[in-house]
């Protein structure tokens, strides 16, 4: 795998939300953020819920 550079012109970036079917793991995204100086940004994974109606 490789890391793409994250533009530093996102001063208001607070959280990255990964989709329920995202192919990237939270640790991959966390590492990419940390390597680019975004260690204060939170990372969360969305969950898909199934409901029977």
Secondary structure, DSSP 8 states (H G I E B T S, - for coil): -------S--TT--EEEE-TT-SS-HHHHHHHHHHTT-TT-EEEE--------
